[in-house]
Structure formats: C-alpha cells, structure tokens
Amino acid sequence: MKSAARQTPDSSANGDGDAVPEESAIDEHSGTPESAETPAEQTIVFRAIQGDDPGPHPPDVGEPEAEAVPDGVDTETDEPAAAPEAASSEADEPEADASETDASETDASEADEPGGGDPEGDGTREDGPRETPAGRRRRELPLPEPVSAALTEALNQLRVAVKGLHFGLDVPGSDEARRAQAAVLAQLDDYVIPRVHMSTAPALIVVAGSTGAGKSTLVNTLAAQKVTATGVRRPTTATPVLACHPDDYEWYAMGDLLGGLARLDRGGTDGDATTGGATGPDGFLLVPTPRLPQDVALLDTPDIDSVVEEHHESAHRMLDVADLWMFVTTAARYADAPSWGLLRRAKERGARLVIVLSRVPAKSRDVIVKHFGRMLDEYGLGEVERFVINETVVRDGRLPEVEIAELRMWLAELSVDDQRRAAAVRATLNGVLNSFRIRLPALARHLETQVALRADLRSDVDAAYAGVLTEIDETTRNGSLLRGEVLARWQDFAGSGDLMRTLQLRRGGKSRQQGPERVPPLRSALRTALESMITSAAQRAAEDVVARWRQRAGAGDRLAATPGLGRHSEELVRRTAGAISAWQDHVTELIRTEGVTKRSVAKIISFDVESLALIFTVGLLGYGATDMTAAGAGTSSLPQRLLRGLLGAESLRGIGAKARSDLRARIGLLFDEEMLRYVDVLDNAGIPDEAAATRMYQATYNLEVAR
C-alpha cells in the first residue's frame, strides 16, 4: 500500500545538524507547522515565540535570520494582540527556516515592513500584503487584470444562463436536470467564483464516505477534540461540521467561500458539536480547533448513502465545494457500490483525492490492502495517496494517535508547502471547470428536449383547432347547415310570398319601408345554427387536444388533467353570439353598399336590404348544393337565380368572398381565444424560449475562451 508519509524538511537550518523529530513539525500549542518558505509562497506567517523557544542571539554567518516578534503578542497564550508593528533589527529572533537567510540583506525600508522584502534574495518582491481578519499577513496573487475581468464576466454570464433554465415538463430526466442545475449554481456561487479570486490558502478538505466508515471519528482525532458527534446510531452526522485552525476561522465565517450556506450556531456542551436540531443541506457548523494546522480545514459530511434524502444531498453539495476530497471507507465496505460511485464522481470531476482505508484487521491487512490497491489500479486511481488505519479501540470518539500519525504528517506538509497546496487546489478547480464542458451541454440538450416537447404540445393544439376550422369551412359550403329549423324557416319564407314581396316596382320614387314579417325568425334561425356549429366544433377541438396530450405520457398526461381543458370555455357561447350577430350586420352592410344600388335595375325595383341579405346568406351557406332540398326543388335554385339577377355574377362572387372571409376570420378569433387557455398552461409550466439553449452553449464557449 502506498504511504503518504513524507520526510520532514532538512533540519540543518537549526544550526545543530540534528534531525528534527516528527513532533516538531507541528507546534503543540497553536498547531502551526514550521516549514521552508519558497519564492512562490502565498502566505507569510509571523508566529509568536513560544515560552520554551530559545532566547534571542545574534545570527551567525550562514544561519537563518530571526523571525520578527509582533508587538502585543502574549507568549504564554500564543494570542496576537494586534497587527505587527515595524520591527527593528535588534528585535529579530532566530527562526528554524533556512530560506530566510538572505532577508537581512534587504534595504532598511523593506526591513521596516514585515513581509515586504525579498525573502529569497533573488529579486522577487512580495507586493500588496494585506491584513486578514485574524491578524495574519496573507498575500493574494491576482490573475492579470484582462484575464481576471474576462473570466469574471464569463462566469457571471454562465451563472445567468444556468439560472434562466426552466425544466417545467415532467419528461424522462427532468428531475435529474433540475438537480444538476441546482448543483451547478451552488458550485458557482459557493466555490468556483470565490475560489477564482482568492489565494489558495486556506484549503478545504471534505471528508466523505459511506455510513459507519468512521468519518467523524477520524475528524475528531485529527482535531484532537470532539468537534463532531460519533456513535453507533445511523446516520450519525446530520449536519456538516467544518473544523479549522482558529487563525482560519474568519475565512469560513465571513468569506465568500461557502457563501450560499448558512453558518449554524454550536449547541450542546463539553465540545459536543450539535446544532440544536438545525439540519439540512444548506448549512454547516463551524468549529475552531488549534490542533489542526493552518491553511487546511476538514469538513465532516453526512453519509453519501444515507437513507435520509437531505443527508445525501448535503454530502454531495459539500463535495462540490471541496478543494480536496478525503474518501473514508472500511475493510468491510471498500468494494460497495456507493464507495465506487463516489470515486467515479471524483475521477470525472478531476478532483484531488485522498483515500483512507480504516478498520483493517491486522491479520488480514496485507490481503485487504493489496486487493484494494489492485481495484484502484484497474479503475485508474492507482496513484491516489492513501492511508491505512488498523482496527483498534476508539476512546472518547477518537482513535489512538499512532494510527493517524502519517495522516497528520500529510496534513502538516500540505499546510506548509504552498506550492503543493496550490497545485492541489488548482487541479480541483480546473477539474470543476472542465466538468462544465460536459455538464452544461447536457443541461442545454435537456432544455432542447423540453422546448421540442413544448412545440409538440403546442402543435397538438393548433392541429386540433385547425381541423375543426376546416370542417366549418366545409359545413358552410355544402348546405349541411341548412337543416331542421333553418330549412323550415326558409321554406316558409319562400313559399308564403315574402320572398317576392321583398322586391317591388318603384311607384313615385317610394320604396318599401318595412320587410316581411318572416324575416326576423329566419335571421334568428340562421344565427342559432351558426352559433351551434361553432360551439360544437370548439368542444370537439378541446376534446381532441386533451386526447392528443394524453398520448404523450408523462408531461402531456399531467397537463391534460388541468381542470377545464377538456371542454370549451364558459365565455365562448357569449362571444360566439356577438361574433355571428356582428357578421350578419356586416353582410347586410355589404349588400347595401356593394349590391343592387350599383346597378341600373335599382332605378325600377325597390327591395328590402335585410331580406336580401338573408337570401344571400342562405345561398352562401350552400342552399341547393345537395339533394337535401329535393322536396322543395321548385325553390332550390331560387336564391342563386335571384341573386345573380339582382347583383350580377361578378358582384355576387366579390360579396361572397368578402362575407366568407369575414366569417372565417371571426371564427378564427374565437378559436384563438380558446387556444390561449392551452398556451397559458404550457407557459405556466416554466418552459423557456428556444434561445435559452443557445445562450447556454454560448456561455460555455465564452468560459473556455476566458480560461
């Protein structure tokens, strides 16, 4: 099994040539590791001198320069009282770091400003140190201004594009798409955007694993105190617990990292990290502990295979904001599917991964370790750093220190090695950005599926109403509308002599002032027939839409169950009556303005306009076009002959075309209002327009260009 234990840094800087024991890598009181600084370091720490440190002495040639003691530091409590003041060369203390040797050769102005000189004497200067909330000097190395601005803009555009997606239809994969959208948004807000603009320290290590793997026990042991609850009850961890060094506390309490998550108050006593019932995927408990090294923090998460859905969601959300993933499994469960599901996710995301195999029996250690190693090799994870913890007795929720010595050393090395820590964080961040190349187009494709389904559902509505409108066109031409009461009223009107009384020779320039008494009943019968035809057609269309939608299982079936969609609207009857009455008035006006008055016959014949308009309507609706009027063959062609004689063939065709077009337009408007009900149902489902997918593709491309 590969061990992650490292040799401690060369101790020749101490001046005595002796090796530094492992315990010296971590300060017992503050948990702050001492290490060599490199030119690429991003953090300069002014640590208080401990009470057992050697007293000041002038540095010898080749011996490292002393570390400045900040004013106001209580050497008994290791608590800095204020930011360091300008230090003189006489106040310098010896420091076990050979990389600071040439710092004393800098000019006086640099010596007066701690962290402002050239730590390596190679001309490299640290610009812009800033004071952190904890009083430490931390230097950010921002991206070049044009690159930073472009990347910031690309990330903001991407966030807007992702937030604008709506998956309202219940199609296969819609739930997964909604969860993926929420995960991308949370990762952008809580991790990617803040991490792009922050230095690499502190780094967040998320401890994840299956139920009963010992995650909380491991965190408590590394923190040297009970920061998270342990026990035999499953699941044990309900709320994530973040443990960090006190100097890093403000970064997580006030910083932008994890900004979308609530900071929960610590409840309980005696170090019991409970939350007083505050649980859920949107918060975590923040606990400081001096035994953890600076610039690294541990986040204990709920089980990835928890039976509680909220715990499962919380664990995965915490992994999305991790700089490093620490996967914990046991000798009994390292081959379980949930474990490899998490490892697969880490591999897909390109996350920096560390594996801890715990509860390994001593007698079968070699077999288990080799088998697990072969499985990792076959899965392409053979180079992942991993640690083995033997099966042992747990006391007070903590493992024996000897079992986690190598893991503690690995944390200390990660804390002091800025380049190594930066590389790990950068690898994970790049892995997240690389994962957007797959995750974002997948969201766009699912959105395209939603948009296509919406188009299909809308086409069902259009097809249903277009079909009945075609039927109406045919009905108003073939004479099938002239049945029942309409036919009886027409035959009564034509056979009683009222038809001929509508036309009279003019005598003394006076014309008839009042139409026959059978005209109003005929007009009413025609209006009723047209209204009935329209409402029955609208009812058939509504039923057809519902039937078509129900054939589209899932989303269509759910939308078809919306109350009222299977019948025409309650307002249709009233609107139809008004539309047909207005159409009849329009036909009468056409006859008055474009009919007989334009012909010379008007000089010798007077007529009743309303009666002639009814005769025109009967002919327009196809009277005599079928054999339905065979019983009244003597009158079957009377309307046509009379109209052609009065209006002329050309005028009759023009008036007929205008009247028919107007009728169809009015019916079309009625049906448009009916279709709006279905469009509203589709819009209320939250489906975006077709351009949303295009914006998503463009935002993804812009991010790649900005990187």
C-alpha positions in Angstrom: 0.0 0.0 0.0 1.3 3.4 -0.9 2.0 5.5 2.1 1.7 9.3 2.0 4.1 9.9 4.9 6.9 12.3 3.9 10.3 13.0 5.3 10.5 16.2 7.4 12.3 19.2 5.9 16.1 19.3 6.2 16.9 20.4 9.8 20.3 21.9 9.0 18.7 25.3 9.4 18.6 24.7 13.2 22.4 25.1 13.4 23.0 21.9 15.3 22.8 19.5 12.3 20.5 17.1 14.2 17.3 15.7 12.7 14.1 17.3 13.7 11.7 14.8 15.3 8.2 14.4 13.8 6.5 16.1 16.6 8.4 19.3 15.9 6.6 19.7 12.5 3.6 20.9 14.4 3.6 23.3 17.3 1.8 21.8 20.2 0.0 24.9 21.3 -1.0 26.5 18.1 -1.0 23.6 15.7 1.0 25.9 13.3 3.6 24.0 11.3 7.1 25.4 10.7 8.4 24.9 7.2 10.6 26.2 4.5 9.2 29.1 2.5 9.7 29.2 -1.2 9.7 32.1 -3.7 6.3 31.0 -4.9 4.8 31.0 -1.4 1.5 32.9 -1.0 1.4 33.2 2.8 3.8 34.8 5.2 3.1 34.0 8.9 4.5 35.8 11.8 4.2 33.3 14.6 4.5 34.2 18.2 7.6 32.8 20.0 6.6 30.1 22.5 7.7 30.1 26.1 10.0 27.1 25.6 11.7 28.6 22.5 15.4 29.6 22.8 16.2 33.2 23.6 17.4 35.7 21.1 21.0 35.5 19.9 22.8 37.3 17.1 22.6 35.2 13.9 25.8 33.7 12.7 27.0 33.6 9.2 25.0 31.1 7.2 22.5 30.8 10.0 18.8 31.8 9.2 17.7 35.2 10.2 15.4 35.5 13.1 11.6 35.8 12.8 10.2 39.1 14.0 8.1 39.1 17.2 4.9 41.1 16.6 4.1 43.7 19.2 1.4 42.8 21.6 1.9 39.0 21.4 1.4 37.1 24.7 4.0 34.4 24.6 2.1 32.4 27.2 -1.2 32.2 25.3 0.2 32.5 21.8 -2.6 35.0 21.1 -1.5 38.0 18.9 -3.0 41.2 20.4 -2.6 43.4 17.4 -1.1 43.5 13.9 2.7 43.6 13.9 4.3 47.0 14.2 7.5 47.9 12.4 10.3 45.8 13.9 13.9 46.9 14.3 16.8 44.5 13.6 17.6 44.3 17.3 14.1 42.7 17.9 14.7 39.8 15.5 14.6 36.3 16.9 16.2 33.2 15.4 14.0 31.1 13.2 14.4 27.5 12.1 13.9 28.3 8.4 17.0 28.4 6.2 15.0 30.1 3.4 15.0 33.4 5.3 18.8 33.7 5.4 19.2 36.5 2.9 16.3 38.5 4.2 18.6 40.6 6.5 20.4 41.9 3.5 17.4 43.9 2.2 17.3 47.6 2.5 16.1 49.4 5.6 12.7 50.3 4.1 12.0 46.6 3.4 13.1 45.6 6.9 10.7 48.0 8.4 7.8 46.3 6.7 7.4 42.6 7.6 6.6 40.5 4.5 7.5 43.4 2.2 11.1 42.3 1.4 12.7 39.8 -0.8 12.6 36.5 1.3 15.0 34.7 -1.0 17.3 37.5 -2.0 16.7 36.7 -5.7 15.0 40.0 -6.6 11.5 38.6 -6.1 9.3 41.0 -4.1 6.0 40.3 -2.5 3.6 43.1 -3.3 0.4 44.0 -1.6 0.3 42.1 1.7 -3.0 42.5 3.4 -4.3 42.0 6.9 -6.7 39.1 7.3 -9.4 39.2 9.9 -7.3 37.0 12.2 -4.4 39.4 12.1 -2.2 37.3 9.8 -0.5 38.7 6.7 -1.9 37.0 3.6 -0.9 37.9 0.1 -3.2 37.3 -2.8 -1.7 36.8 -6.3 -4.5 38.0 -8.6 -4.8 37.0 -12.1 -3.6 39.5 -14.7 -6.3 42.2 -15.0 -7.6 41.4 -18.5 -7.7 37.7 -17.8 -9.4 38.2 -14.5 -12.0 40.5 -15.9 -12.7 38.2 -18.8 -13.0 35.1 -16.6 -15.2 37.0 -14.1 -17.5 38.1 -16.9 -17.7 34.6 -18.4 -18.6 33.1 -15.1 -21.3 35.7 -14.5 -22.7 35.1 -17.9 -22.7 31.4 -17.3 -24.4 31.8 -14.0 -27.2 33.9 -15.6 -27.6 31.4 -18.4 -27.9 28.4 -15.9 -30.3 30.3 -13.6 -32.5 31.1 -16.6 -33.2 27.5 -17.4 -36.6 26.1 -16.5 -37.4 22.4 -16.7 -41.2 22.5 -16.1 -42.3 19.5 -18.1 -42.2 16.0 -16.5 -40.2 14.3 -19.2 -37.7 11.5 -18.5 -34.6 13.0 -16.9 -36.3 16.3 -15.9 -35.7 15.7 -12.1 -32.1 14.9 -12.7 -31.8 18.1 -14.9 -33.3 20.2 -12.1 -30.8 18.7 -9.5 -27.9 19.2 -11.9 -28.9 22.8 -12.5 -29.1 23.5 -8.7 -25.7 21.8 -8.2 -24.0 23.9 -10.9 -25.5 27.1 -9.5 -24.5 26.2 -5.9 -21.0 25.2 -7.1 -20.6 28.5 -9.0 -21.7 30.6 -6.0 -20.1 28.7 -3.2 -16.8 27.6 -4.8 -15.9 28.5 -8.3 -16.4 32.2 -8.4 -14.9 32.8 -4.9 -12.0 30.5 -5.4 -11.0 32.1 -8.7 -10.4 35.3 -6.9 -8.9 34.0 -3.7 -5.4 32.8 -2.8 -5.0 29.1 -2.4 -5.0 29.2 1.4 -6.9 28.0 3.3 -7.8 24.8 1.5 -10.9 22.9 2.4 -10.7 19.1 2.7 -14.1 17.4 2.6 -14.3 14.1 4.5 -16.8 11.8 2.8 -17.7 8.2 2.8 -20.5 5.6 3.4 -22.4 5.2 6.6 -20.3 3.8 9.5 -17.0 4.4 7.8 -15.6 6.4 10.8 -15.5 9.8 9.2 -16.5 11.7 12.4 -14.1 9.7 14.5 -11.2 10.5 12.1 -12.1 14.2 12.2 -12.2 14.3 16.0 -8.9 12.5 16.2 -7.1 14.9 13.8 -8.7 17.9 15.6 -7.7 16.4 19.0 -11.1 17.2 20.4 -14.7 16.2 19.9 -15.9 18.6 17.2 -18.5 16.3 15.6 -20.8 13.7 17.0 -19.9 9.9 16.9 -21.8 6.8 17.8 -23.4 3.6 16.7 -26.7 5.2 15.6 -27.0 5.5 11.8 -26.9 8.0 10.4 -24.8 9.8 12.9 -23.8 13.1 11.2 -26.9 15.1 10.2 -25.2 18.4 9.7 -21.8 19.1 8.1 -19.1 20.2 10.6 -16.2 22.3 9.5 -13.1 22.2 11.7 -10.3 24.6 11.2 -7.4 26.4 12.9 -8.5 29.5 14.9 -6.5 31.7 12.6 -8.5 30.5 9.6 -11.9 30.8 11.4 -12.8 34.2 9.9 -12.2 32.9 6.4 -15.0 30.5 6.7 -17.2 32.5 9.0 -17.2 35.7 6.8 -15.6 34.8 3.5 -17.2 34.2 0.1 -16.3 30.6 0.1 -19.4 28.6 1.0 -21.3 31.9 0.8 -24.5 30.2 -0.1 -24.5 28.0 3.0 -25.8 29.1 6.4 -23.3 29.1 9.4 -25.1 27.3 12.2 -24.7 28.0 15.9 -23.0 25.5 18.0 -25.1 23.9 20.6 -24.6 21.4 23.4 -21.8 21.3 25.9 -18.4 19.6 26.6 -17.4 20.0 23.0 -20.4 18.2 21.6 -20.8 19.7 18.2 -24.6 19.5 17.7 -26.8 22.0 16.1 -29.8 22.1 18.3 -32.0 20.5 15.6 -30.8 22.7 12.7 -30.1 20.3 9.9 -30.4 20.3 6.1 -28.3 20.6 3.0 -28.0 24.4 3.2 -25.8 24.9 6.3 -22.8 23.7 8.3 -21.4 24.0 11.8 -18.1 25.9 12.1 -15.7 24.8 14.9 -12.2 26.2 15.6 -9.5 23.8 16.9 -5.8 24.7 17.5 -4.6 21.1 16.8 -5.3 21.4 13.1 -2.6 23.0 11.0 -3.2 26.4 9.5 -4.4 26.8 5.9 -6.2 23.5 5.8 -9.7 22.7 7.2 -11.7 19.5 7.5 -15.4 19.3 6.7 -17.2 16.2 8.1 -20.2 15.4 5.9 -23.3 13.2 6.2 -23.2 9.7 4.7 -23.2 9.5 0.9 -25.6 6.5 1.1 -27.8 7.8 3.9 -31.4 6.7 3.9 -32.3 10.4 4.7 -32.5 12.2 1.4 -31.5 15.5 2.9 -28.2 14.0 4.2 -27.5 12.5 0.8 -28.0 15.9 -0.9 -25.9 17.7 1.8 -23.0 15.3 1.3 -22.8 15.9 -2.4 -23.2 19.6 -2.1 -20.2 19.7 0.3 -18.2 17.7 -2.1 -18.9 20.3 -4.8 -17.2 23.0 -2.7 -14.1 20.9 -1.7 -10.6 21.7 -2.7 -9.6 18.1 -1.8 -11.7 15.0 -1.3 -10.8 12.7 1.5 -12.7 9.4 1.0 -13.0 7.2 4.0 -14.1 3.5 3.7 -13.6 0.4 5.8 -12.1 -3.0 5.2 -15.7 -4.5 5.2 -17.2 -2.0 2.7 -14.4 -0.8 0.3 -16.0 -2.8 -2.6 -19.5 -1.5 -2.1 -21.2 0.3 -5.0 -21.7 3.7 -3.1 -18.0 3.8 -2.4 -17.1 3.4 -6.1 -19.8 5.7 -7.1 -18.1 8.5 -5.2 -14.7 7.5 -6.6 -16.1 7.6 -10.1 -17.5 11.1 -9.5 -14.2 12.3 -8.1 -12.4 10.9 -11.2 -15.0 12.5 -13.6 -14.6 15.9 -11.9 -10.8 15.7 -11.8 -10.8 16.4 -8.1 -7.7 15.9 -5.9 -8.4 12.7 -4.0 -7.0 11.1 -0.8 -8.3 7.7 0.4 -8.4 6.4 4.0 -9.0 2.7 4.5 -9.9 2.2 8.1 -10.8 -0.7 10.5 -8.4 -3.0 8.8 -7.8 -6.2 10.9 -4.1 -6.8 11.5 -4.2 -10.5 10.4 -5.7 -9.7 7.0 -4.2 -6.3 6.5 -1.9 -7.4 3.6 -4.6 -9.2 1.7 -7.1 -6.3 2.0 -4.6 -3.6 1.2 -3.3 -5.4 -1.9 -6.8 -6.2 -3.2 -8.0 -2.7 -2.7 -4.8 -1.4 -4.4 -5.5 -3.7 -7.4 -9.0 -2.4 -7.7 -7.8 1.2 -7.6 -5.2 0.4 -10.3 -7.8 -1.1 -12.5 -10.0 1.9 -12.1 -7.2 4.3 -12.9 -6.7 5.6 -9.4 -3.5 3.7 -8.5 -1.6 6.9 -8.0 -4.0 8.3 -5.4 -2.5 8.9 -2.0 -4.0 6.6 0.6 -3.6 5.7 4.2 -4.4 2.6 6.2 -5.8 2.7 9.8 -5.8 -0.6 11.7 -8.7 -1.9 13.6 -8.3 -0.5 17.1 -10.2 0.6 20.2 -11.9 4.0 19.9 -12.0 6.0 23.2 -14.0 9.2 23.6 -14.8 9.2 19.9 -11.1 9.3 18.9 -8.5 6.9 17.5 -5.1 6.3 19.0 -2.7 9.0 17.8 -0.3 6.4 16.4 -2.9 5.2 13.9 -3.2 8.7 12.3 0.4 9.8 12.6 1.1 9.5 8.9 -2.2 11.3 8.0 -1.4 14.1 10.4 2.0 14.5 8.9 0.4 14.6 5.4 -1.8 17.5 6.6 1.1 19.3 8.1 3.1 19.0 4.9 0.1 20.2 2.9 -0.2 23.2 5.2 3.4 24.3 5.0 4.0 23.5 1.3 2.3 26.4 -0.5 3.2 25.1 -4.0 1.8 21.6 -3.2 -1.3 23.0 -1.7 -1.8 25.4 -4.6 -1.3 22.6 -7.1 -4.0 20.5 -5.4 -6.5 23.4 -5.3 -5.7 24.4 -8.9 -6.2 20.8 -10.0 -9.6 20.5 -8.4 -10.7 23.9 -9.6 -9.7 23.1 -13.2 -11.4 19.7 -12.8 -14.7 21.5 -11.9 -14.3 23.9 -14.9 -13.5 21.0 -17.2 -16.6 19.2 -15.9 -18.7 22.1 -17.2 -17.8 21.1 -20.7 -20.0 18.0 -20.2 -22.5 19.1 -17.6 -23.6 22.4 -19.2 -24.2 21.0 -22.7 -26.1 18.2 -21.1 -28.4 20.8 -19.5 -28.8 22.5 -22.8 -29.7 19.3 -24.5 -32.3 18.5 -21.9 -33.6 22.0 -22.3 -33.9 21.5 -26.1 -35.9 18.3 -25.3 -38.2 20.4 -23.2 -38.6 23.1 -25.9 -39.2 20.4 -28.5 -41.9 18.8 -26.3 -43.5 22.2 -25.8 -43.5 22.7 -29.5 -45.2 19.3 -30.0 -47.8 20.1 -27.4 -48.5 23.5 -29.0 -48.8 21.8 -32.4 -51.4 19.5 -30.9 -53.5 22.5 -30.0 -53.0 24.1 -33.4 -53.8 20.9 -35.2 -57.0 20.3 -33.2 -58.5 23.7 -33.8 -57.2 23.9 -37.4 -59.0 20.6 -38.1 -62.4 21.8 -36.8 -62.0 25.1 -38.6 -61.6 23.1 -41.9 -64.7 21.2 -41.0 -66.5 24.5 -40.5 -65.4 25.7 -43.9 -66.9 22.6 -45.5 -70.1 22.8 -43.5 -70.7 26.4 -44.5 -70.3 25.5 -48.2 -72.1 22.2 -48.7 -75.5 23.2 -47.3 -75.4 20.8 -44.4 -76.0 23.6 -42.0 -79.4 24.3 -43.6 -81.4 21.6 -41.8 -84.1 21.5 -39.3 -85.4 24.8 -38.2 -83.3 26.8 -40.7 -84.8 24.8 -43.6 -88.3 25.1 -42.3 -88.0 28.9 -41.8 -86.6 29.3 -45.3 -89.3 27.3 -46.9 -91.9 29.2 -45.0 -90.3 32.5 -46.1 -90.0 31.5 -49.8 -93.4 29.7 -50.1 -95.5 32.3 -48.4 -94.7 35.0 -50.9 -92.5 37.1 -48.6 -89.6 36.3 -50.9 -91.3 38.1 -53.8 -92.6 40.9 -51.6 -89.0 41.9 -50.8 -88.9 43.2 -54.5 -91.4 45.8 -55.8 -91.6 48.1 -58.8 -90.9 51.7 -57.7 -94.0 53.9 -57.8 -93.5 57.6 -57.4 -89.9 57.1 -56.2 -91.0 55.4 -53.0 -89.8 52.1 -51.8 -91.0 49.6 -49.2 -90.1 50.8 -45.7 -90.7 47.5 -43.8 -89.5 44.0 -44.5 -91.7 40.9 -44.4 -92.7 39.6 -41.0 -91.0 36.2 -41.5 -87.5 37.8 -41.9 -86.7 38.1 -38.1 -87.4 34.3 -37.4 -85.3 33.3 -40.4 -82.4 35.6 -39.3 -82.6 34.2 -35.8 -82.6 30.6 -37.0 -79.5 31.2 -39.2 -77.7 32.8 -36.2 -78.6 29.9 -33.9 -77.4 27.4 -36.4 -74.0 29.1 -36.9 -73.5 29.5 -33.1 -74.3 25.8 -32.6 -71.9 24.8 -35.3 -69.1 26.9 -33.8 -69.6 25.8 -30.1 -69.8 22.1 -31.1 -66.7 22.4 -33.2 -64.9 24.1 -30.2 -66.0 21.3 -28.0 -64.6 18.7 -30.4 -61.3 20.6 -30.6 -60.9 20.8 -26.8 -61.5 17.0 -26.5 -59.1 16.4 -29.3 -56.4 18.4 -27.6 -56.8 16.5 -24.4 -56.7 13.2 -26.3 -53.5 14.2 -28.1 -51.8 15.4 -24.9 -52.7 12.2 -23.1 -50.9 10.2 -25.8 -47.7 11.9 -24.7 -47.1 10.0 -21.5 -45.7 11.9 -18.5 -45.8 15.7 -19.1 -48.7 15.7 -21.6 -50.8 13.4 -19.5 -50.2 15.7 -16.4 -51.1 18.8 -18.4 -54.2 17.2 -19.9 -55.5 16.7 -16.3 -55.7 20.5 -15.9 -59.4 21.3 -15.0 -61.4 22.8 -17.8 -59.2 21.9 -20.7 -61.5 19.1 -21.9 -64.4 21.4 -22.8 -64.8 24.8 -24.4 -64.6 27.9 -22.2 -67.7 29.3 -20.4 -67.4 32.6 -22.3 -67.4 31.0 -25.7 -71.2 31.0 -26.1 -71.5 34.7 -25.3 -68.6 35.6 -27.6 -69.9 33.5 -30.4 -73.4 35.1 -30.3 -71.8 38.5 -30.5 -69.5 37.5 -33.4 -72.3 35.9 -35.5 -74.6 38.9 -34.9 -71.9 41.2 -36.0 -71.2 39.1 -39.1 -74.9 39.3 -40.1 -74.8 43.0 -39.8 -71.6 43.1 -41.9 -73.3 41.1 -44.7 -76.3 43.4 -44.6 -73.9 46.4 -45.0 -72.2 44.7 -47.9 -75.5 44.2 -49.7 -76.4 47.8 -49.1 -73.1 49.3 -50.3 -72.0 47.0 -53.0 -75.2 45.3 -54.2 -78.2 46.4 -56.1 -77.7 50.2 -55.7 -74.8 50.0 -58.2 -77.0 48.5 -61.0 -79.4 50.2 -63.3 -82.1 47.8 -62.1 -82.3 49.8 -58.9 -84.0 52.5 -60.9 -87.1 50.5 -61.4 -87.1 47.9 -58.5 -87.1 48.6 -54.7 -86.0 46.0 -52.2 -85.7 45.2 -48.5 -81.9 45.1 -47.7 -82.3 42.9 -44.7 -84.4 40.4 -46.6 -82.0 40.4 -49.5 -79.1 39.8 -47.0 -80.9 36.8 -45.6 -81.4 35.4 -49.1 -77.7 36.0 -49.8 -76.8 34.2 -46.5 -78.9 31.2 -47.4 -77.2 31.0 -50.8 -73.7 31.5 -49.3 -74.3 28.6 -46.9 -74.8 26.3 -49.8 -78.6 26.1 -50.3 -79.3 23.8 -53.3 -75.8 22.3 -53.3 -77.1 18.9 -52.1 -80.2 16.8 -52.6 -81.4 17.7 -49.2 -83.8 20.2 -50.8 -85.2 17.8 -53.3 -88.6 18.0 -51.7 -88.6 21.7 -52.4 -87.0 21.6 -55.9 -89.0 24.4 -57.1 -87.2 26.8 -54.8 -83.8 25.0 -54.7 -82.1 27.4 -57.2 -84.2 30.4 -56.4 -81.6 32.2 -54.2 -78.9 31.8 -56.8 -81.0 32.9 -59.7 -82.4 35.8 -57.8 -79.0 37.0 -56.5 -77.4 36.7 -59.9 -80.2 38.7 -61.5 -80.0 41.4 -58.9 -76.3 41.6 -58.1 -74.7 40.2 -61.2 -72.3 37.2 -61.3 -69.1 39.2 -60.7 -70.5 41.3 -57.9 -72.0 38.2 -56.3 -68.6 36.5 -56.3 -66.9 39.5 -54.7 -69.5 40.0 -52.0 -69.5 36.2 -51.3 -65.7 36.1 -51.0 -65.7 39.0 -48.6 -68.5 37.6 -46.5 -67.0 34.2 -46.3 -63.5 35.6 -45.4 -65.0 37.7 -42.7 -66.9 34.8 -41.2 -63.8 32.6 -41.1 -61.7 35.4 -39.5 -64.3 35.9 -36.8 -64.4 32.2 -36.0 -60.6 32.1 -36.1 -60.5 34.8 -33.4 -62.9 32.8 -31.3 -60.7 29.8 -31.6 -57.5 31.8 -30.9 -59.0 32.9 -27.6 -59.9 29.3 -26.8 -56.3 28.2 -27.6 -54.8 30.7 -25.3 -56.0 28.6 -22.4 -53.6 25.8 -23.5 -50.8 28.2 -24.2 -51.2 29.6 -20.6 -50.9 26.0 -19.3 -47.7 25.5 -21.2 -46.3 28.8 -20.2 -47.1 28.2 -16.5 -45.0 25.0 -16.7 -42.0 27.3 -16.8 -40.5 26.4 -20.2 -38.1 28.9 -21.6 -37.9 30.1 -25.1 -35.8 28.4 -27.7 -32.9 30.9 -27.3 -32.2 29.7 -23.8 -30.3 26.6 -25.0 -28.3 28.8 -27.4 -27.4 31.2 -24.6 -26.2 28.2 -22.6 -23.9 26.9 -25.4 -22.6 30.5 -25.9 -21.8 30.9 -22.2 -20.0 27.6 -22.1 -17.9 28.6 -25.1 -17.1 32.0 -23.6 -15.9 30.3 -20.4 -13.5 28.2 -22.4 -12.2 31.3 -24.2 -11.7 33.2 -21.0 -9.7 30.3 -19.4 
